[in-house]
Amino acid sequence: MKGGLLPIFWLLAAAAAAADFPDLPPGAQVERALHEHPTVRAAEAGLRAEQANRERLEAGPHEFALKLSGQQRRDRPLDASYNEHEIGVERAFRLPGKAAVDAELGAVGVEQARFMVGDALHESSRLLLKRWFDWQRETVAAQEWQAQVVVLQRQQEVVAKRVGAGDAARLEALLAEAQLLQAQAQLAQAQTRREHAALAVSQDFPAVALPTTIVPADPQPPANTTDAAEHWRERILAHSHEQRVATLATRRSRLAAQRLDADRVADPTVGLRAMSERGGQEHIVGLQLTIPLGGASRAASARAGVAEADAASAREALVRARVETEARRTVAAAHGAYAQWQRLAEVAQRMAGNAHLLDKAWRLGEGQFGELQTARRQAIEARLAESQARLDANEARYRLLLDAHALWSLDDDADHEH
């Protein structure tokens, strides 16, 4: 069973990545908005810094040093003065093995920075998805209340005519007016929240243009088999930038500890000297070798490096556990949100039918206006709950696709290689 589901799963994920979702921003706007986000730009700057750091490590910490000196010698018995000078060049050399560790340290640093760019893109994508659906929720709520205001205005007109004709009590007109005013107040609040949500989108992602109206898509059920859910979880874990960054941080700390241990034997310095003494009567050429003798400081640094590597390994274990928990929660949330929308959709349909029947009965003079008001209020609440659950289900599904890297193709080069 698993062998048959796995290729189908990957085909579905690939198709989802290539699809254009009508209830999401266009892919071109998303890509531009994410790459312009400060978090992503900071991560990209960090990548450039690590690339420069790799070049520094490959070049090594040692450079040639030029030494020049001049002096005057006074020979009192001969009553003579001589000009003397010395010139020298020296340089320290990395011992065998250190250069290879430095090169690997630089390469791991660049790889880690690339995944940090991917992680920044992923986290910014999550924020964009959240901001987008926050705005959709408030927009849909405003649309729902606007529709209810229209219905209640018509109801008030009917009540006013019946009161004028003597077919209804004045109390019904007061109740209808009160219900209309409540709906108008709810509409005003929803419009204010919609404006705030739109402002949050434009501030964080100015490249994303908000449409004038939205039509929420019907939620799509995620694969509901145990095998499919497990494949989603595995895909999320396989593409987790955070987990990969933690793994590389541990590897980098191990290499740093290895480098500090190698530094317990210091690099030797080789120098070449040329001197002219007694006004050029004597010429001296010499070769010097300087070997620092490592002491307690270097040994302590090596022990600190090992301790830091152990700490990085422990942090990696925490990240792995957190990512595993979050992956399971994301898969479960997608299934739960879809099931909740199905239940609330059925409730909203029944409440709307009940309100329609009571409205018809009231218009025929067979029902109580108070019962109609109660039924209409319940229908409004059920409709709002259904519309919010619809968006929750869509957001949960898109979050699942996003974490599985099947929503927007914004992975960096290192992630493609991984």
C-alpha positions in Angstrom: 0.0 0.0 0.0 2.7 2.4 0.9 4.7 1.7 -2.2 1.7 2.6 -4.3 0.8 5.8 -2.4 4.3 7.2 -2.4 4.7 8.0 -6.1 1.1 9.2 -6.3 1.8 11.5 -3.3 4.8 13.0 -5.0 2.9 13.6 -8.2 0.1 15.4 -6.3 2.7 17.5 -4.4 4.4 18.4 -7.7 1.1 19.3 -9.3 0.2 21.5 -6.3 3.5 23.3 -6.5 2.9 24.1 -10.2 -0.8 25.1 -9.7 -2.0 28.7 -9.6 -4.3 29.0 -6.6 -7.1 31.5 -7.3 -7.5 32.4 -3.6 -3.9 33.2 -3.1 -1.7 36.1 -4.4 -0.1 35.6 -7.8 3.2 33.7 -7.7 5.2 36.6 -9.2 3.9 39.0 -6.5 4.7 36.4 -3.8 8.3 35.9 -5.0 9.0 39.6 -5.2 7.4 40.3 -1.8 9.3 37.6 0.0 12.7 38.6 -1.5 12.0 42.2 -0.5 11.2 41.2 3.1 13.8 42.5 5.6 14.2 39.0 7.2 15.1 37.5 3.8 17.4 40.4 2.9 19.2 40.0 6.2 19.7 36.3 5.5 21.0 36.9 2.0 23.5 39.4 3.5 24.5 36.7 6.0 25.1 34.4 3.1 27.4 36.9 1.4 29.3 37.3 4.7 29.8 33.6 5.0 31.1 33.4 1.4 33.7 36.0 2.3 34.4 34.2 5.5 35.1 31.0 3.5 37.6 32.8 1.4 39.3 34.1 4.6 39.5 30.7 6.1 40.8 29.2 2.8 43.5 31.9 2.7 44.5 31.3 6.3 45.2 33.6 9.1 48.9 34.2 8.3 50.5 36.8 6.1 53.9 37.8 5.1 55.5 40.4 7.3 58.3 42.8 6.2 60.7 44.1 8.8 63.0 47.0 8.2 65.4 48.5 10.7 68.3 51.0 10.6 70.9 52.0 13.2 74.2 53.8 13.6 77.2 52.2 15.2 79.9 54.4 16.8 83.4 52.9 17.2 85.2 55.1 19.8 88.7 53.6 19.6 88.7 54.2 15.8 86.7 57.3 16.1 84.4 56.1 13.3 80.7 55.9 12.7 79.0 53.3 10.6 75.5 53.1 9.2 73.8 49.7 9.5 70.5 48.3 8.3 68.5 45.1 8.4 65.7 43.8 6.2 63.7 40.7 6.8 60.6 38.8 5.6 58.8 36.3 7.8 55.6 34.3 7.7 53.8 31.7 9.8 52.7 28.5 8.1 49.7 26.3 9.0 50.7 22.9 10.1 49.4 19.9 7.9 45.7 19.3 8.4 44.7 22.7 9.6 44.1 24.1 6.1 41.7 21.2 5.3 39.7 21.9 8.5 39.6 25.6 7.8 38.3 24.9 4.2 35.7 22.6 5.5 34.6 25.1 8.1 34.2 27.7 5.4 32.2 25.4 3.2 29.9 24.3 6.1 29.4 28.0 7.0 28.2 28.8 3.5 25.9 25.8 3.4 24.4 26.8 6.7 23.9 30.3 5.5 22.1 29.1 2.4 19.7 27.1 4.5 19.2 30.1 6.7 18.1 32.0 3.5 15.7 29.2 2.8 14.5 29.3 6.4 13.9 33.1 6.2 12.0 32.6 3.0 9.9 29.9 4.6 9.1 31.9 7.7 8.3 35.0 5.6 6.0 32.7 3.5 4.2 31.6 6.7 3.8 35.3 7.8 2.4 36.2 4.3 0.0 33.3 4.4 -1.2 34.3 7.9 -1.6 38.0 6.9 -3.4 37.0 3.7 -5.9 34.8 5.5 -6.4 37.3 8.3 -7.4 39.9 5.7 -9.6 37.3 4.0 -11.4 36.5 7.2 -12.2 40.1 8.0 -13.2 40.8 4.4 -15.6 37.8 4.3 -17.0 38.8 7.7 -17.7 42.3 6.4 -19.3 40.8 3.3 -21.5 38.6 5.4 -22.6 41.4 7.6 -23.2 43.6 4.6 -25.5 41.0 3.2 -27.3 40.6 6.5 -27.8 44.4 6.7 -29.5 44.3 3.3 -31.8 41.5 4.4 -32.7 43.2 7.7 -33.4 46.5 5.9 -35.9 44.6 3.7 -37.4 43.0 6.8 -37.8 46.4 8.5 -39.5 47.7 5.4 -42.0 44.8 5.5 -42.6 45.3 9.2 -43.2 49.0 8.7 -45.8 48.2 6.1 -47.5 45.7 8.2 -47.6 48.0 11.2 -49.0 50.7 9.0 -51.7 48.3 7.8 -52.5 47.3 11.3 -51.3 43.7 10.8 -48.4 43.9 13.3 -47.8 45.5 16.6 -45.5 48.5 17.0 -43.2 46.3 19.1 -42.3 44.3 16.0 -41.1 47.5 14.3 -38.9 48.4 17.3 -37.4 44.9 17.4 -36.7 44.9 13.7 -35.1 48.3 14.0 -32.9 47.1 16.9 -31.8 44.0 15.0 -30.9 46.2 12.0 -28.9 48.6 14.2 -27.0 45.7 15.7 -26.1 44.3 12.3 -25.0 47.7 11.1 -22.7 48.0 14.2 -21.3 44.6 13.5 -20.7 45.6 9.9 -18.8 48.8 11.0 -16.6 46.8 13.3 -15.9 44.2 10.6 -15.0 46.9 8.1 -12.5 48.4 10.7 -10.9 45.1 11.3 -10.7 44.5 7.5 -8.8 47.8 7.1 -6.4 46.9 9.9 -5.7 43.5 8.3 -5.2 45.1 4.9 -2.8 47.6 6.4 -0.8 44.7 8.0 -0.5 43.1 4.6 0.6 46.3 2.8 3.1 47.1 5.5 4.8 43.7 5.7 4.5 42.8 2.0 4.0 46.0 -0.1 4.5 44.0 -3.4 1.3 42.0 -2.8 -1.8 43.7 -4.2 -5.1 43.1 -2.4 -8.1 42.4 -4.7 -11.3 44.4 -4.3 -13.4 41.3 -3.7 -12.7 37.7 -2.8 -14.6 34.5 -3.4 -13.3 31.9 -1.0 -12.6 28.6 -2.6 -14.2 25.4 -1.3 -11.7 23.6 1.0 -10.0 20.6 -0.5 -9.7 17.5 1.7 -6.2 16.5 2.5 -5.3 12.8 2.1 -7.1 11.1 4.9 -5.2 7.7 5.0 -2.6 7.0 7.6 0.0 6.3 4.9 -0.7 9.6 3.1 -0.5 11.5 6.4 2.8 9.8 7.2 4.2 10.8 3.7 3.2 14.5 4.4 5.0 14.4 7.7 8.1 12.8 6.1 8.1 15.4 3.3 7.8 18.3 5.9 10.8 16.9 7.9 12.8 16.3 4.7 12.5 19.9 3.7 12.8 21.5 7.1 15.3 24.3 6.9 15.4 24.8 10.6 16.4 21.2 11.2 19.1 21.4 8.5 20.5 24.6 10.0 20.7 23.0 13.4 22.4 19.9 12.0 25.0 22.1 10.2 25.5 24.2 13.4 26.5 21.0 15.2 28.8 20.0 12.4 30.3 23.5 12.4 30.9 23.3 16.1 32.6 19.9 15.9 34.9 21.3 13.2 35.6 24.4 15.3 36.5 22.1 18.3 38.7 20.1 16.0 40.5 23.2 14.8 41.0 24.5 18.4 42.5 21.1 19.3 44.8 21.3 16.4 45.9 24.8 17.5 47.3 23.3 20.7 50.4 22.8 18.5 51.1 26.4 17.3 52.1 27.2 13.8 55.8 27.9 13.3 57.1 31.2 11.8 59.9 31.1 9.3 61.9 34.3 8.6 64.7 35.4 6.3 67.0 38.2 7.4 69.7 40.2 5.5 71.9 42.7 7.4 74.6 45.2 6.5 76.9 46.1 9.3 79.9 48.5 9.8 79.0 50.6 6.8 78.8 47.6 4.4 82.0 45.9 5.6 80.1 43.0 6.9 77.0 41.3 5.3 74.9 38.8 7.2 72.2 36.5 5.8 70.2 34.5 8.3 67.2 32.2 8.6 65.1 32.1 11.7 62.5 29.7 13.0 60.0 30.7 15.8 57.9 28.0 17.4 55.4 29.2 20.1 55.0 26.8 22.9 51.4 26.1 23.7 50.3 26.3 27.3 47.2 26.2 29.5 45.3 28.8 27.4 45.3 26.7 24.2 44.3 23.6 26.2 41.4 25.5 27.8 40.3 26.8 24.4 40.2 23.2 23.1 38.1 22.1 26.0 35.7 25.0 25.5 35.3 24.1 21.9 34.3 20.5 22.8 31.8 21.8 25.3 30.3 24.1 22.7 30.0 21.3 20.2 28.1 19.2 22.8 25.8 22.2 23.5 25.1 22.5 19.7 24.3 18.8 19.5 21.8 19.2 22.4 20.2 22.2 20.7 19.9 20.1 17.5 18.1 17.4 19.4 15.6 20.0 20.7 15.1 21.4 17.2 14.5 17.9 15.8 11.9 17.2 18.5 10.2 20.6 17.9 10.1 20.2 14.1 8.7 16.6 14.5 6.0 17.8 16.8 5.1 20.8 14.5 5.0 18.6 11.4 2.5 16.2 13.1 0.5 19.2 14.4 0.4 20.7 10.9 -0.9 17.5 9.3 -3.5 17.0 12.1 -4.6 20.7 11.8 -5.3 20.3 8.1 -7.5 17.3 8.7 -9.2 18.8 11.7 -10.0 22.1 10.0 -11.5 20.4 7.0 -13.7 18.2 9.2 -14.8 21.2 11.3 -15.8 23.1 8.1 -17.9 20.2 7.0 -19.8 20.1 10.3 -20.3 23.9 10.4 -21.4 24.0 6.7 -24.2 21.5 7.5 -25.2 23.5 10.6 -25.3 26.7 8.6 -27.4 25.1 5.9 -30.0 23.9 8.4 -30.1 27.2 10.2 -30.6 29.1 7.0 -33.4 26.7 6.0 -35.1 27.1 9.4 -34.9 30.9 9.2 -36.3 30.8 5.7 -39.3 28.7 6.8 -40.0 31.0 9.8 -39.7 34.0 7.6 -42.2 32.5 5.1 -44.6 31.6 7.9 -44.3 35.1 9.4 -45.1 36.8 6.1 -48.2 34.6 5.9 -49.2 35.7 9.4 -48.6 32.2 10.9 -45.5 32.8 12.9 -44.2 34.9 15.8 -41.8 37.7 15.0 -39.7 36.9 18.1 -39.1 33.4 16.8 -38.1 34.7 13.4 -35.6 37.1 15.0 -34.0 34.3 17.0 -33.8 32.0 14.0 -32.3 34.8 11.9 -29.7 35.6 14.5 -28.8 31.9 14.8 -28.6 31.7 11.0 -26.2 34.7 10.9 -24.0 33.2 13.6 -23.9 29.8 11.8 -23.1 31.5 8.5 -20.3 33.5 10.0 -18.9 30.4 11.7 -19.1 28.4 8.4 -17.3 31.1 6.4 -14.5 31.4 9.0 -14.2 27.6 9.2 -13.9 27.6 5.4 -11.0 30.0 5.5 -9.4 28.1 8.4 -9.5 24.9 6.4 -8.0 26.6 3.4 -5.3 28.2 5.4 -4.5 24.9 7.2 -4.2 23.1 3.9 -2.0 25.8 2.4 0.2 25.7 5.5 0.6 22.0 5.0 1.6 22.5 1.4 3.9 25.3 2.3 5.7 23.3 5.0 6.0 20.4 2.5 7.4 22.8 -0.1 4.5 22.1 -2.5 3.0 25.5 -2.5 5.5 28.2 -3.8 8.7 27.3 -5.6 11.0 29.5 -3.6 13.6 27.1 -2.3 17.3 28.1 -2.5 20.0 26.2 -4.3 21.1 24.3 -1.2 17.6 23.0 -0.6 17.3 21.8 -4.2 20.5 19.9 -3.7 19.2 18.5 -0.4 
